[in-house]
Amino acid sequence: MTKNSRSSKAASTKAPAKAERATATSDGKKPSGKATGTAHADAAHLSTTNNALVDHAYLSETQFGTVAETLQRNLATSISLYLKFKKYHWDIRGRFFRDLHLAYDEFIEEIFPSIDEQAERLVALGGSPAAAPADIERYSVVKVPTETVRDARAQVADLVQDLTRVGKGYRDDSKTVDDAEDPATADMYNGYAQTVDKIRWMLQAIMDDEQMN
């Protein structure tokens, strides 16, 4: 046998082991699904290095896909809502300046923790948040204004509309992930819905002030 033949034979015996390692999950099992690129909501399922190592604990691939879609969307929405409150916090003018300038930051403090919590929940289930600015804009149901809005009533009315949509989204997503056998994420969403509903109520009450008309 020639030297080249021996080298070729050795390489061929090593190849299957390498392939086996590449397709193993972190618990030693075969992955339940293959990376399929942009069809999935989270970055963990893009066709990049080491994504074959992802597992989803007690969720099936289908269940994870359902839960991940809601987490990615709600994460992006929470970030956008934070930025929108900050934008209006900076731009507010007029007799309601001090009240709303301070109130917006108080509301932000209640919303802000959900950003990290939702991202880490996605990671805990074997996902990876898509967090580039373009991804946030694509997934979020809240749009951060590019124009300057100084009027108090215009700001508050816009935020009430957003919070109505976000609160309903959390309520609907709670049922969706519960049906996907993920009650832990459902509980998270129920808590966020309560927070969003409270902030919406407070802003709606401000609009009842006759001086704002």
N, C-alpha and C positions, 0 to 999 in steps of 0.2 A: 504493500500500500504506500502511495506517495505521501509526502508531507502535506500537499494541498488537499488530498482526499481525506486525511485524518482531520485537518482543520475544518473542512466542510461538514464532516460527520459530527464533530464536536459542536459546531454551531447549530446544527439541526436538532441536536438533543436538548440544547438549552432553550430554544425558542419557545416551546410549549410552557415551560415554567414561567418565563417572562410574561407571556400572554395571560397566564392564570393569575399572576399577581396583579396585572393591570385591571382584571375584571372582578377582583375581590372587593367586598364591602368592608367597612371598618370592623364588622363583627365576624368576618371570615366567610360570609355567605355570598352567593352570586347576587349581583344587583337585580332588583325587581324590574328595572326598565333601563333603556339606553338613553344617553343624552341625545336630545333631538333638536338642540338649537333654540331659536327664538320662539318656538311654539309654546314653551313653558314660561310661566310668569316670573320665575326667579332665576337669579344668575347661576345657581348651582346646577342648572340643567343645560347650560350652554356647553358647547363641545370644546371644553378646555381641559387642561391637565388636571388630573386627580379627581375629577368629578365622578369617576366610577367608584370612588371610595365612599360616596354618600349613601347613608341609609336613613330610613324615616321612622325608626323606633317601632311603635305599635301600629302605625298607619300603613296602609297599602299605597302603592304608587298612585293609584287613582284618588284615594282619599287625600293623600298629600297634595296632589295637584289642585284639588278643590280648596283645601285650606290655604295653600301657598298663594293662590290667586287673590284671596281675600286679604291676607296679610300684606302682600306687596302693594295692593291698591290702597289699603288703609294706612300703611306706612307713608306712602307718597302723599296721601291726602292730609295726614297729620302734619307733615313737614310743610306742605303748602299752606295749611291753615295757620300754622305758626308764623310763616313769612307774611301772610296777608294781615294778620293782626299787627305785626311789627310795622308793615307799610302804612297802615292806617294810624297807628300810634305816632309815627313820625309826621304824617301829613295833616292831622286834624287841626282845625283852626276854629275860632269863634268862641261863643260863650260856654260851649260844652268842652272846650279844650282840656281843662284840668281833669274834669270828671272822667272823660273817655281816655285821655292820655294815660291815666293811672289804671283805669279799669281794664284796658286792653292788656297791660302787662300782668295784671292779676289773673286774667283769663288764660294768658299764655302759660303761667306757672302751673295751671291745672292741666293743660293739654300737653305740655312738653314731655313729661315722663313717658307718655304713651309711645313716643317715637322710638326710644331705645327698647322699650318692652316688646313692641311689635317686631322690631328687627331681630331681637334676640330670640323671640319665640320662633321665628322663621328659621334661624340658625339651629336652634335646639331640635327642630324637627328634620334637620338634614338639608336645609335650604341655604340660600345666600342672597341677601337683599340686593336688588338692582338699585343703585343709589346715585348714578350720574345725574346731573341736572336735566338732561333730556329724558331720562327714565322717570324722574319725579313728575315732570310735566305730562308725560304720556299716560301714566297710571292714575294720577290724581283726579278726583272729581271736583276739586276746588282749584280755581284759576287765580293766580296772584296777579293783581292789576299792574299793568305797565304805565298807566296814566296816573296823574296826581288827582286824588279825590279829597277835597278839604271839607266838604259839607258833612256835618254830623249825621243828619238824617239819611243821606245817601249811603254813608259808610255803614251805619247800623242796619238799615234795611237790607243791604247787600249781605252782611254777615248773618243776619237772621235767616235769610234764604239759604245760605250755605250750610248753616248749622242744622236747619230742618232736613236738608238732604243727607248730611253726614250722620245725624242721629238715626234717621230711618235706615241708612245703610248699615249701621252697626246692628240695629235690631234684626234686619233681614239676614246679615252675615252670621249672626249668632245662631240662628236656626239652621243656616246652611252648614256651618262647621259642626254643629251638634249632630245633624243628620249624617255627617261624614265621620262620626264617632270620635270627635275631638271636643269633649265638654270643657276642657281646660281653656282652650281658645274662646269658646262660647262664653265662658264666665268673664274673660277679659273684655270681650265686646260688650257684655251687659253693663259692666262698670263704666266703660267709656261712653256708652249711650246715656247713662245717667248724668255723667259730667257734662256732656254736650247739651243735653236737654236743659240742665240748670243754667248754663251760660246763655242759651237761647232765650230762656224765660226772662233772665235779667236784662238782656238787650231789648227784648220786646217790651218790657216794662218801661224802659227809658224812652221808647218811641211814643208812649202814651202821654208824655209831657207836652202840653199845648205849646210851649215855647219852641219846641223843635219843629213845628209846622211852619 
